[in-house]
Structures are given as structure tokens and as C-alpha cells.
Amino acid sequence: MTIMTTLSELTGDYVLDTARTRIGFVARHTMGTRVRGRFDVFEGRAHLDGGDPSKSGARLTIQAKSIQTRNEQRDEQLSSKFLSAGDHPAITFTSIAVDQVGETTFKVTGDLTIRGVTKPVTVNFELTGAENDPQGDLRVTFQGGVTISRSDWGVNWNVATSAAVGGKVRLELDIAVIRQA
């Protein structure tokens, strides 16, 4: 993928390209193994201001029930017991600050809401590409991540189960957005 010559060329309003975006996570499980998963249903919007990235912003909504770890029983347990998707169907992130820290790297601070609990997090992102697709639409891609402590959001089920799952969860974001006309 090609990166544009200047950030100012990226200025505009964008919608999340859900077919090319991956919202994943990694958590340590018993015996040192790791559980990797993703969310399959989400939507989002962003405004990029290449001239002044601090004026950029984004909003993401994830359907908690769409969690997938390739194990149906575990997915049901994570959805219902850990994430309480029946009572809290959406996980949301709303940016409150964007800081450019390198030529193509950014820190995006925002409010992350899980299980009805909102806490600030800062996600490190790298602009990985920008190009026009065959339809002439500008697509911009970012990779990012942040490690959170699930207990900060009350993501626990019971003491025995919580001890079997590590307290830290790494959120992995491969984001693709399409500029709106």
C-alpha cells in the first residue's frame, strides 16, 4: 500500500471499512497459553485532519456478542458472563485527543466503555497506508494496539475463572477507513 506524500492529503470524513478491519485481542489463559480472538460486528467513523492531527477524532462501536475465539462454548461464556452482552450489548471507544508523535505515528486517547464502565485509554497507532481503490475512493489504513487490565472494567465472572484468565488483555487493531464524498 502506498502512503500519501503529505498528511494534509488525508483530511476528510471517513467510515470504517468493516471488510478490511480486524478488531482482535490476546489474553493469557491457564498454563501460559494465549487465547486469541476477534469481534465480528462493529462500525465506526473518523475525521482525519492532516494539517492538524489534534483536530482528528474517531468513534467505534463493537457488538459484544460478536466475540469469536473459534470455540463456541468459550465464546458464549465470554459474551454472557465476562462481557455481560445481554445487559451491555455495545463496547464503545470515543476519542478525546489525538497526538502526532512521529511522522506516521499517533497516540489516540479516548473513552473506552465496556460493561457500562468508561475509562480512558491511549492507543498507539501507525499510519500504514493510503491509496485510491478501483472505485476511486481513498482508503487509509492504521495498525494499533493497547494493553488493558480487564478488572478495570469489571470483566470478571467468578474468582476461579478469573484466576484462570490473565488480568491483562492486548487489544489489536488493524483499521481501514474509506473517505466519504
Helices and strands as residue ranges (DSSP letters): G 7-10, E 12-16, E 22-28, G 30-32, E 34-39, E 42-48, G 53-55, E 57-63, G 64-66, E 67-68, H 72-77, I 78-82, E 90-100, E 105-114, E 117-132, E 138-149, G 150-153, H 159-164, E 168-179
